[in-house]
Amino acid sequence: MFGLSRSPKHREISAQELKSMIDDGKALVVDVREVNEFAEGHIPGAMNMPLSTFQASKLPDPGERTLILNCAGGRRSGMALDKCTNARAEIDTHLAGGFGAWKKAGLPVER
């Protein structure tokens, strides 16, 4: 039936996997939460590109790193990944559980 197909599931990584990738210099994190949310705390080294103005074509070139999207809980980063499907198909990964999972894991927070 029309309209019932779903986009392929995006690749998800855990907070611990992301922390290891960051420590090894293998990840570039882009946080798609709004500016005020980002200012309250974010993953160290993350850059902010709010979903409200998100354009996949404006994402930075991660070089040899993997570009990982995150948000508060995983929903908005998934929406941003949907926007990447055509423009930047190589960007397909986000943090499972978002920044909430990062904090719950007791990982460092930057302000």
Rosetta silent file (secondary structure, phi, psi, omega in degrees, C-alpha in Angstrom):
SEQUENCE: MFGLSRSPKHREISAQELKSMIDDGKALVVDVREVNEFAEGHIPGAMNMPLSTFQASKLPDPGERTLILNCAGGRRSGMALDKCTNARAEIDTHLAGGFGAWKKAGLPVER
SCORE:     score description
SCORE:     0.000 S_00000001
   1 L     0.000  153.082 -179.737    0.000    0.000    0.000 S_00000001
   2 L   -73.947  143.277  174.160    1.076    3.555   -0.600 S_00000001
   3 L    81.965   -1.657 -177.276    2.446    5.594    2.265 S_00000001
   4 L  -102.377   -6.690  179.702    3.138    2.657    4.560 S_00000001
   5 L   -74.317  147.985  179.817    6.762    2.006    3.701 S_00000001
   6 L  -113.502  149.871  176.714    9.305    3.124    6.247 S_00000001
   7 L   -68.726  155.269  179.395   12.793    4.392    5.612 S_00000001
   8 L   -58.443  146.925  179.454   15.550    1.949    6.522 S_00000001
   9 L   -64.088  137.750  179.183   16.500    1.986   10.171 S_00000001
  10 L   -77.267  153.814  177.317   19.422    4.237   10.893 S_00000001
  11 E   -71.945  133.280  179.168   22.598    2.866   12.407 S_00000001
  12 E  -119.567  141.541  173.402   22.726    3.433   16.156 S_00000001
  13 E  -123.699  155.358 -179.873   25.703    3.351   18.449 S_00000001
  14 L   -80.991  166.325  177.604   25.776    3.320   22.231 S_00000001
  15 H   -60.442  -40.964  179.925   27.148    6.094   24.405 S_00000001
  16 H   -66.597  -39.134  176.742   30.152    3.938   25.318 S_00000001
  17 H   -62.552  -43.385  179.779   30.867    3.184   21.648 S_00000001
  18 H   -64.237  -42.862  178.798   30.706    6.884   20.843 S_00000001
  19 H   -58.078  -43.801  178.325   32.994    7.756   23.760 S_00000001
  20 H   -63.458  -41.913  178.946   35.570    5.261   22.479 S_00000001
  21 H   -63.380  -41.782  178.341   35.315    6.656   18.952 S_00000001
  22 H   -63.517  -46.987 -179.316   35.791   10.215   20.251 S_00000001
  23 H   -59.525  -33.787 -179.307   38.769    9.158   22.388 S_00000001
  24 L   -87.996    1.496 -179.278   40.337    7.485   19.334 S_00000001
  25 L    71.234   26.576 -175.308   39.716   10.536   17.130 S_00000001
  26 L  -107.782    5.680 -178.308   37.306    8.548   14.954 S_00000001
  27 E  -135.787  143.171  168.977   34.074   10.546   15.452 S_00000001
  28 E  -118.906  118.893 -174.870   32.795   14.025   14.728 S_00000001
  29 E   -98.503  129.187  174.637   29.633   14.703   16.728 S_00000001
  30 E  -118.196  119.240 -178.493   26.914   17.030   15.455 S_00000001
  31 E   -94.724  121.800 -176.764   24.196   17.852   17.997 S_00000001
  32 L   -98.254   12.158  174.493   20.853   18.738   16.374 S_00000001
  33 L   -71.755  164.885 -179.987   19.199   20.055   19.539 S_00000001
  34 L   -70.035  160.694 -173.564   18.270   23.716   19.667 S_00000001
  35 H   -54.020  -44.260 -178.627   20.868   26.307   20.724 S_00000001
  36 H   -65.323  -37.232  177.785   19.502   26.703   24.262 S_00000001
  37 H   -65.929  -45.079 -179.974   19.534   22.930   24.852 S_00000001
  38 H   -59.678  -42.448 -178.687   23.088   22.661   23.532 S_00000001
  39 H   -63.998  -28.215 -179.359   24.218   25.521   25.799 S_00000001
  40 H   -73.565  -17.491  178.749   22.867   23.682   28.859 S_00000001
  41 L   154.812  140.992 -179.145   25.259   20.796   28.197 S_00000001
  42 E  -155.314  170.774  177.584   26.558   18.680   25.337 S_00000001
  43 L   -65.794  130.524 -179.344   29.048   15.996   24.400 S_00000001
  44 L   -53.129  131.218  178.491   32.572   17.479   24.599 S_00000001
  45 L    85.757   -6.494 -179.320   33.750   18.651   21.193 S_00000001
  46 L   -68.994  150.861  172.651   30.297   18.425   19.594 S_00000001
  47 E  -109.494  154.044 -174.192   29.165   21.107   17.192 S_00000001
  48 E  -105.610  125.180  173.431   25.614   22.437   17.134 S_00000001
  49 L  -137.437   86.400 -174.280   23.393   22.384   14.028 S_00000001
  50 L   -54.348  139.863  179.567   19.783   22.712   15.266 S_00000001
  51 H   -57.505  -32.460 -177.488   17.192   20.582   13.489 S_00000001
  52 H   -61.045  -23.414  179.031   15.009   23.693   13.003 S_00000001
  53 H  -126.645   15.162 -173.135   17.564   25.014   10.487 S_00000001
  54 L   -63.810  132.118  173.110   19.308   21.737    9.610 S_00000001
  55 L  -134.967  117.475 -178.781   20.628   21.300    6.079 S_00000001
  56 H   -55.749  -33.684 -178.704   22.511   18.107    5.275 S_00000001
  57 H   -67.300  -17.012 -178.959   24.507   19.999    2.658 S_00000001
  58 H   -94.310   -2.211  178.772   25.919   22.256    5.408 S_00000001
  59 L   -64.467  144.236  179.971   27.360   19.412    7.490 S_00000001
  60 L   -71.105  157.904  173.412   31.133   19.578    7.839 S_00000001
  61 L   -77.205  117.903 -177.449   33.427   17.149    6.084 S_00000001
  62 L   -78.477   -2.341 -177.630   34.455   14.719    8.824 S_00000001
  63 L    65.167 -127.177 -179.354   37.586   13.668    6.972 S_00000001
  64 L   -82.548   -7.231 -178.075   38.619   10.219    8.152 S_00000001
  65 L   -84.967  165.237  173.652   36.167   10.350   11.064 S_00000001
  66 E   -95.212  130.656  177.975   32.586    9.112   11.172 S_00000001
  67 E   -84.194  122.852 -177.750   30.001   11.856   11.501 S_00000001
  68 E  -117.573  127.512  176.361   27.588   10.977   14.324 S_00000001
  69 E   -94.066  148.744  172.614   24.369   12.896   14.964 S_00000001
  70 E  -147.434  160.420  176.487   22.780   13.227   18.388 S_00000001
  71 L  -145.377 -153.411 -178.321   19.871   14.992   20.070 S_00000001
  72 L   -73.940  -44.923 -175.229   18.102   14.653   23.411 S_00000001
  73 L  -136.003   -3.949  178.253   16.676   11.155   22.967 S_00000001
  74 L   115.897  -17.510 -177.178   17.209    9.985   19.392 S_00000001
  75 H   -72.451  -51.324 -177.703   14.094   11.208   17.614 S_00000001
  76 H   -67.504  -35.770  177.794   15.403   14.476   16.162 S_00000001
  77 H   -66.486  -33.828  174.108   18.726   12.967   15.150 S_00000001
  78 H   -64.163  -39.733  177.125   16.754   10.304   13.291 S_00000001
  79 H   -64.799  -39.984  177.243   14.802   13.049   11.529 S_00000001
  80 H   -64.763  -39.367  177.510   18.071   14.749   10.597 S_00000001
  81 H   -63.550  -35.458  175.481   19.386   11.440    9.248 S_00000001
  82 H   -58.824  -38.166  179.190   16.251   11.201    7.104 S_00000001
  83 H   -70.193  -23.218  179.926   17.262   14.550    5.608 S_00000001
  84 H   -81.735  -16.874 -173.379   20.733   13.142    4.912 S_00000001
  85 H   -49.422  -46.520 -179.059   19.412   10.177    2.946 S_00000001
  86 H   -91.320  -40.469 -173.927   19.627   11.921   -0.426 S_00000001
  87 H   -76.219  -41.916 -174.940   22.105   14.722    0.228 S_00000001
  88 L  -141.399   69.828 -174.250   24.740   12.874    2.264 S_00000001
  89 L   -57.268  -24.911 -179.324   23.968    9.149    2.178 S_00000001
  90 L   -71.170  -13.509  177.985   27.263    8.320    3.915 S_00000001
  91 L   -93.605  105.293 -172.222   25.897    9.971    7.074 S_00000001
  92 L  -139.415   14.274 -170.798   23.771    7.237    8.603 S_00000001
  93 E  -126.385  138.880  173.407   24.631    6.982   12.309 S_00000001
  94 E  -140.626  165.962 -178.558   23.267    8.494   15.492 S_00000001
  95 E   -78.446  118.056  177.556   23.602    8.043   19.234 S_00000001
  96 L   -62.369  124.978 -179.981   21.022    5.587   20.577 S_00000001
  97 L    81.267   -2.693  174.615   19.080    7.347   23.332 S_00000001
  98 H    59.732 -157.518 -177.518   20.723   10.673   22.510 S_00000001
  99 H   -61.428  -29.549  176.718   22.295   13.005   25.037 S_00000001
 100 H   -59.418  -41.790  178.580   20.078   11.471   27.734 S_00000001
 101 H   -68.516  -36.513  178.195   21.858    8.138   27.267 S_00000001
 102 H   -61.023  -49.719 -179.879   25.221    9.914   27.317 S_00000001
 103 H   -64.776  -42.263 -179.170   24.445   11.570   30.680 S_00000001
 104 H   -60.483  -32.005  179.018   22.918    8.383   32.095 S_00000001
 105 L   -77.206   -3.882  178.217   26.176    6.570   31.287 S_00000001
 106 L    74.906   24.945 -178.741   27.997    9.143   33.439 S_00000001
 107 L   -84.831  160.036 -174.282   30.084   10.438   30.549 S_00000001
 108 L   -63.442  146.515  179.811   31.577   13.957   30.522 S_00000001
 109 L  -124.131  135.442  178.159   29.420   16.965   29.679 S_00000001
 110 E  -106.420  145.325  177.276   30.679   20.256   28.287 S_00000001
 111 L  -126.008    0.000    0.000   28.937   23.591   28.815 S_00000001
